[in-house]
Each structure stands twice: as C-alpha cells, then as structure tokens.
Amino acid sequence: MAIIDFFDRGRSLNPQGTAFVMDGQRWAYEESYGITCQVAQALVADGARKGSHGAVLAGNHPLAWMCVLGLWRAGLAWVPLNPRSSADESIQLVKGFDVEVLFFQKAYAPVVEVLRSACPGLRKLVCIDGHVEGCLSLPDWLAVQGQSVPCVESEPDDVVAIMPTGGTTGLPKGVMQTHRNLGLSVLNGIINTTYAPGERIVNLAAAPMTHTAGFLSLSASARGGTVVVLTKPDPMSLLDAIEEHRVTELFLPPTVIYRLLETPGIEQRDFSSLRYLMYGAAPMSLEKLKHALAVFGPVMMQGYGQTEAPGSIAFLRPQDHFLDGRIAPDSRLSACGLPSVTNALAVMSDDGRQLPQGESGEICVRGDIVMKGYYKEPQKTVEAVVDGWLHTGDVGHLDVEGFLHITDRKRDLIISGGFNVYPGEVEQVLWSHPAVLDCAVIGVPDADWGESVKGVVELKPGFSIDAQELIDLCKNKLGSVKAPKTIDFLSPLPRSAVGKVLKKELREKYWGDQARRI
C-alpha cells in the first residue's frame, strides 16, 4: 500500500466532507485530492523523476501539506524542513539530502534566496502563496494541469521520506523511510485510536504539518476525518480550537502540555469531545501527567518511536493510565507502553544477548517499521541495524506486566565517581517541584569525579527559587550521589523541532573542546 493511498481512502469514504480547516476556510476531500493530483502532474510534466527529492518550507497550512501529498503521488521522497531553523541548517538538509524541488511560502523568500545560492542542485522553486522573482507561483503552475492521477508505479520499499534525525549529537542523519515503514506506522495509529463506524474524527494539527503533525494526521484522514490546522499554537488558541471544533484527537510534546496546564482557567474549559491527547517525543513529568489526567480526563496516550522506527514501537493507551478505576501508580505511568504487536522488541546487553524481564539494557526493535537505512551513510546504517535489529540507543527494561520502561538515552548516562546516574530519574524529582516548568540534567566536567551532575531548570513564569532548595529536594529523594551538585536557571531551554531538549547544546557550554562520551 502506497503512503498516498491512506489519504485517497479518506477521499473515497467522504468525498464532499471537510478534509482540512484553517482560519475559517475549508477544503473538501475532493478539492484537496484534485490539488494533490495537479501538483503531481506538474512535477511529472516538469521532468521530476521517481525517487528524486522534494522539500517544503512553510508554516502550518493545508496547501503546504497538499504539496507533500503531491510529492508522494508523483513518486518523490519528501525532505521535511523546519521553518524555525536557520538558513545554515536548511542548507545542510537541502544540499546533504540532494533536494531538487522546493515548495515554500513567500514569508520565507529571504531564506530561499540563500538556499538557491548555496544549493546548486535545487532546480525548481515554487512559491505556494504569491509571486517571487525567479520562482514559479503554485496557482500559475497548476493552472495548466489536469486532475488525473499520474502513472507512477510504486513498490513497498521505495523511499518516500528522508527524515532528519534530531541532530542532538551532531549533524543530522537522513533516515530513509519507505511506503512499508510509514504505512505500518499509520496503521498502528489507526489500531490505537479506535472509533465506532461513522463516528466523527477531528484531528488538531498544532505542531508543524510539514514535520510531525501532517504525518500523524494521516490516520484521521484515512478514515475520512477532518484535520484542523492551527497557525498559532499558543495555549489560548489551542484551547479555543479544541472547544470550537470539538476536537477528538491531537498530539502535543510534553513541554506544550506543561504550558497548557499553567493556563488560567483551564479547569473550566470543555474537553468533553477529546478522545486522545497523544504525547511523546520526550520524557514527561509524572506529576504533570497526573495533573493532565485530572484536567483532560482519561484521554492521555503516549506513543514511543524514533525517526528510525516512526511512532510505533510502544503505546501507553488511555486505559493503561488507570488501574482499578483510579489513576495508575507511578510504576505504570512511568512506562512508555506495551510493545506494538506489529514489530518485535527486545532488551539487549552490550554483547547482544536478549535480557529477561526486569533487567536493563538497550531497547532494540525489528520488523517492517525499521528504516531502510541512513541516506548515503552505509556504515552508520550497519552500526545501527545489526542482524535486523535496530539499536535505538535507549536504555530500558520490560516489567512483569510486559510494559516497556525507558531509563534514559545511552549517550546521556552520567558516570560520576564510578557510579551510573540516569538523568531521567533526577529530572522526575526536579519536575515534581511546583516552581519548575521544565528541566534537563546533564554531566559536566569534574576534576575529582570525572563528571558531576548538573541540573538546568526552566521556571514557571513569575516563580523564583533558590538552587539549593532543588538540590536538597533531590538529595532527600535520591541521595547525594544522584543529586545535582549545581543548578543553572535558563529560560527557555533549547529544543528541537519536535520539542526535545537539546542536551548536546547545553553540554557544549561546559565541555568545550574536551572529549565526552555521546
């Protein structure tokens, strides 16, 4: 099944229904389908070859996502670009991943001009919403195209996306994802967000559609649901959109959920339409998760995945957050979920042995969800995928009930005076303080201990606290070895496009040119 088939299935189920909504404007499935066909026809007529690469540089807009769908329909691979990234970061992706076609919004024309000069492989530039000198205008380009589907054959292992890794430890790698990989991930989304036949589905795309939210919306589109596109994802706009459109599902990274929970009057807002508030991409505070369950109701759902195995390694479903009618204990809430039935999962030792329940090791996954490899980096592919097992770099264990727990990233492990300190354990304690909005725990150089534990804390607006109070809190909960020796305050913490705190960026300040395990 080709990845575009999921959208086309929604169109066949609900041709005159609303596929997308943004700022009062609506696009029916039939209209959206026609636009994606025109984009594909224009690409093919212009000489785009199956397997070549196209990118979209835009804020949240249905037309930008339709351009991605058009790329897929024409047999091209999509390279996501983050509109918040610097021009240099975009150059790395466009040049490094051999992008030939770029769709963009006029607001990013200055960046596009830099890309045009720096990336000679860019042969086609298309402005989605206006006219820019030397570039095509999307309406003009499509005006001469029909709406028939171009004849492009697809195979399950054809690459349909080259997704940049988070870049938290260096230059991003290009993860080659296929129809098979992404299709299975969409199916996992459908399996884990169940609706009765004919039940309304409204997905809120608050994160960038040309990054994560668009892909996550496909399980709703495949069932003929509506995707509400939010252009300004501030807390009040999010809350208003949920109420106005009777949203049934959305994805938010933990840091956005934290900010929502701090919104005055949130307890009086109407969340009765919500079925699934999906969270992931970064660890979540247990205290804030309990708060979210109290505010939003039994709708929280965690998804654990990686760019190399997108979105489907494990799920903590809404019902898994409860036990005997009450919010489950921390031993359950700390899990990232039950392993997906569509792939194999194992916890392995450093020498490749599969470990029994309760023992910690590296989380490894095998199956159709695993990437095809890293673009132009065969050696890194061989290092990441061994005997068919993707080594995630996450350390964790399976408990007696079969739930998967992530202890931390292997590269984030702090070794202080010979003792292993997992930052996630310390972060949970820091998050429990009422003044802390978010935090990160890292290892910094120490002449005596090799590394010492440092906390970097983002406080809630209007709060102040002495660092020693947080250090003492950790000592009382964890003991002196795991407690931070020092704490810095920083607002905001540096984050990736999907909301992960960039610990590498935090560490660089302290390590400089010194070598450190990553």
N, C-alpha and C positions, 0 to 999 in steps of 0.2 A: 504494500500500500504506500503510495507516494504521500509526502507530507501535505501537499496541497489538497489531497483527497479529503482531509478532515474538514477543511472549510467548505469544499464543494458538497459534502454530505449535509452540512447545515443549510446550504442553499437549497438542496433538493427537498429538505424537510419543511422549510419555511421561506419560500422564495420572496414573498412580499412582506415578510416580517422584518423587524429592525435589526440589522447586524451591528451597527455602531451608532452611538450618540455622543455628541460633544457640543457643549455650549448651546444647546437648543437645536442644533442641526442633526438630522437623522439620515442615515444611509441604509436603504433596504438591502437584503442579501442579493437580489437580482442586480441592483445597481452596482454594488460592490464587486460582484462577480464580473460584471462587464468591464469595470475599470481594470481589474487584475488581468483580464484577458487582453485588453488593449495594451497594457504595459508589456506583457509577454510578447504580443505580436510586434510591437515596436522594437523590442530588444532583438528578436529573431530577424526582423527585416533589416535591422542595422548591422547585422553580422555577428551578434553575440553568439559565442559557441557554447554548447552544452559543457558544463564543468568549469567555465570561467567564473570570475568572482565579481560580485557587486556589493556595494555598501549603501547605507542610508544614514545621513547626518541630519537629524531633526529632533525637535522636541516631541511631546506627545500629540499625535494627530492621526486620525484614521487613514488619511491618504498616505502617510509615511508607511504605515503598516501594510496598506494595499500594495505599495511598491515592493515590499518584502515578498508578499504573496505572488506578485508578478514575476519577481526574480525566480522564485521556485517553479512557477508554471513554465517558465522558459528554460528550465534546466540549469540555472546558475546556482552557485553557492553564495550564501549570504554572509557578509562580514559585519557584525554589529559595531557601530561607533557610538561612543558616549558624547553627547553634545556638551557635557561639562568638562571634558578632557581638554588639555592644552593642545595647541597645534602640533607640537613635537610628538605628543603621544599618538595623535591621529596619524601623523606621518609614519610612525613606526608600524602601525597596523596596515595602512594603505599600501605602503611600499613592501613591507615584510610579507604580507599575505597576497601580494600581486593583484590588487583590486584594479579592475578595468573600467567599471561603471559606477558612478556615484550619483545618487539622488540626494538632494539637500533642500532645506528651507532657506529662503532669502536672508533670514536673520544671520545665517552662518556663512554668508558670501565672503567676508574677510578671511575666514579660516580656509574656505575652499580655494581662494586665490593663492594662499600659501601652499596648499596641497598640490595645486596644479603645477606650481613651480618646482616643488620638491619631488614629485612623483611622476616621472615621465611615462609610466605605464598606464596612467589614467587617460583613457581615450574618449570617454563620454561623460559629460556633466549635465545633469538635468535638474533644474530648479522646480520644486513642487508647487510653489505658491507665488510665482512672479516671474519677472524678466531680469536676468543678469547678463551683462555683456559677455559674449563669448561662450555662453551656455544655452542649452535648449530649455524651453519652457514646457513643462509637462502637459498643460492643456493643448498647446500647439502641436506638440509631438504626437499626442494621442489622437488628435482630431482626424487624421487621415487613416486611422487604423480601425479595422473591424473588431467585432467582439467574439469571433470564433476562437476556439482553443487551438494554439499552435501544436503541430505534431512533433512532440519531443518525447522520445521513449525514455523511461526511467527504470533503473534497476535498484533493488533494495540497498545495495552497498554503494550507490552513488553518493558522493559528498554533497550535502545541501547546506551546510553551515561550517564556517571556520570561526569558532568562538574563542576569543582571547581569554586566557586564564587570568585570574585576578591580578597577577603581577605583584603579589605581596612579597616575593623573594627575588625579584629581578625583572628582566624584560618578559612580557607575556608570551607564552607559547600559544600556537594556534591549534586548537582542538578540532580535528576533523570529525564532524557528526554526519551520519547518513540518514536516509529515509528510515532505515531499520531502527537506529538509535532513537531518533526524535519521535518516530511513530509509536514506539513502545512507551516512551515517556508520556506522550499524550494519552495513550490507553490507560496507563497507570493513574493518571489524573482522573479519567472518567470512572475507573473502577472505585476510586477512593472518594469521589464526590457524587454520591448516588442521589438521583431524583426519580420521582414517580413519573410514569408516562404522561406527557402533556403538562407537567409542572413547569412553571416559569423559571428560567435561569437568567440571572442578571449578574454579569461579571464586572467588577470595577477595576479598571486598569489605572492604578495610581502611580506605579513605577513606569519608567520609560518603555513604551511598546516596542521600540526598536532595540531593546535589550532583553529584559526578562519578562515584562508583563505581556507583551504580544504573544510570546510562545506559550505562556501559562494560560492565555485566554483561549487557546485552540480547543481545549476540552469543552468549553462552553459553546464555542462556535460550531463544533462538530455535532452538537445536539440542537442547533437552531436557536441558541440563546442570544441575548443582547450583550454587547460589550460597551460599557460606559467609559469614555476616555476622559480622564481628568488632566487638565493642562497645568493646574497649580495645586500640587499635592500638599498644601498646608493643612494643619489639623482641622480647622473650621470647615474648609472646603470638603475634606474627606467626610466629616460627619454629616454635613448638609447633603452631600451626594448620596450617602447611604440611605438617608431618610427620603429624599426626593424621588429617587429611582427605585426604591425598595430593593436594594442590592441584596443578592443571595450569597455571593462569594467574592472574596478579594484576597490578594497576597500583600503582606507588608513585612519588611525586615523588622527585627526586634526594636531597633532604635526608634523607628517611626511609631511603633506601638507604645513605647515608653512616653513619647511626646503626646500621643493621643490621651493616654491615661492622666496626664497632667492638665488637660484642658478643663477649665472651669465649667461646671455644669454637665459634665459628661454622663453622670449617673442619671440625668433626666432625659437623655436622648433616646430615641426609639430605634432599637436594634432588632425588633421582632422579625424582620424579614431575613436576617442573616442566618445562613446555614453553615457556612465555612469561612472562618477567618484563618487563612493559611499563613504560617510564619516559618522562617528558615533563613539560610544563607549565613547565619552567625549564631553563636550560643545565646540563649535567653535566660535572663534572671528568673529564678524560681519564684521569688517573691512577687515580681512584676507579672509573671504568668498567672499566679493565683489571683492577683488583682484583676487581670484581664478576664479571667473566667467569671469573676464576680460581676464585672461590668457588662461584658458582652454576652455572657451566658455560655451554654455548652456547645460552643461553635469552634473552639480553637483546634487547629490541625497543623501539626508540624510535618514538613517534608524534608528528608535528608537526601542530598545528592551532591554531585560535583559536576563541573563542566565536562569532565571526562566520563561521567555517568549521570546524565542530567536528571535531577529531580526525583529519582525513583528507587533509591537504594533502600529506604525505610520510611514508614509513615507512622506517626502517632495520631491516630484518628480521634475525633471529638469524644467518642465514648471511652477511649483509653485514658482520658484525663480524669476519669471518675472511677470510684471503687465503692460498691455497696451504697450507691446513691449520694456519695459525698465526693468532694474534690480529693483525688488520689493523693497518697503520701509522696514525699519528695523522692523516695526510691523509685516511683513510677514516673513522676513528672520530669525527672532528670534524664529519662530515656529519650532517644530521638525516634523510637518507634519499633514496630515489628518489621523485620526484613520483608521486602516485597516478594510476592510469590513468583514474579516473572524473572528473577535472577537468583543466582546462588551467592551466598555470603559466607565468609569465614573470617575468623580472627586468627592471625598467624604470628608465630615467633619470628625473630630476626633471621633464623636459619630456614624459614619456610615451612615449619610444622604447623598444622592446624591445631589450635588450642581448645580445650574443653570450656564449657560454661564457667563463668566466674573468673577466668584467667585473662589478663590484659595482654593485648598485642596489637599489631597493625590490622585495621579493617581492610579486607580485600573483597572484591566483587567480581563475578564472572557472569557473562550472558550477553544477550543482544543489546543491552543498554550500554555496553562499554564502547568507547570511541573507536574509530578506525585507526587513529594514531595522531601524532603531532605533525603539523604541516612542515615538511622539509627538515624534520629533526628525527630521523630514524633511530639514532642512538638513544635519545630521550624516551622514545616510544618503547624500545626494548627494555629500558630500565624501569618504566612504569608498569608495563604489562608483561608478566612472567608466567609462562605456561597457561596463558589465557586469563590469568587473574590480574585485575587492575589493583595495584597497591595504592591505596588512597592517601597515605601519609597521615591518616587519622589513627590515634590510639584509642582503643576501647575494649569492651567486653560484652558478652551476652549474659543476661541474668537467668535465673532458674525458670522464669516465665517465657523466656525467649525474646525479651525486649533488648534492643541494642542500645548501649550507652557509649557515648564518646567522651573520653577523658580529656583529650587535647590533641593538637597537632604535634607530630613528632618533632618538627623543627622549632616549636615554641617551648619545648621542655627546658626547664631551668635546672642546671646541676650546680648546686651551691654547697661547697664543702663536702662533696661526695654524695649529697642527698638529692634525690629527684623531687622537684617541685612542679606540679602541674598548674599552670596559670589559671585554668578554668575553675579549679577548686577555690583559689583565692578570690577570683572575680565574683563568684557567687556570694561570698561573705561581704565584699565591698558593695555589691548591688543591693544587699539587704538593708543598708543604711538609708534612712528616709531622705537624706540630702543628696544622694548620688543618683544622677540620671544615667550615666554610663561610665564604663571604665575599661582599662586594659592593664594586664600585668605582664611585665617583660623582665628578662635578665639583663643586668648591666655589669660592666667590668668591676671586679673587686680584687684588690691585691692579696687579700688573705683567703677569700673563699672561692676565687675564680670567677664566680658570678654571684651577685646578690639580687634579691627580689625587689623590684620597684613597681609601685602602682602609679598609673596615670589616670586621673579622675576628671570626669566632666560633671560638674554640679548642676542641679536643677536651678532654673532662673530664680534669683532672689535669695538663694541659700549660701551660707558660708559655714566653714567648719575647719577646725584645726587638724592638720595632717596626723598629729599624734593620736587623736581620737580614733581615726580609722585604723592606724597601726595597732593600737591597743585592742580594738574590736577583733582584728584578725588573730592577734596573739591569744585572746581568750577562746576563740573558736577553733584555731588550728595549731596553736603552739608557736614558739619563737622561730623555728626553722623555716616554716612556710610563710610567716608574716612578712609583709614588705618592710624593708629596712628604711626606705624613704618613699614619699609620695609627692608627686607633682600634680598640679591642677592645670587643666588645659581645656579650653572651650572654643570651638568644637574639636572633638577628636578627629583625626584624618580618617576618611572612609573611602572605600572603593565604590564603584557604581552600584553594587548590589548591597551596600550597607555594611560590609565587613570593615572592622577597624584595621588599619594598615600598620601592623606591629613592626614590620620592617622599617617603615618610615620613622616610627617612634624610636626604634633601637639605634638608627643611624646617628642620632644626636649624641649618643653616649659611647658608641663603639668606634665611630670614625673609620680610620683605616685598619683598625685591629681586626684580626680574623675572628669569626664566630661561627659556630655550627648553625646552619639554617636548613 
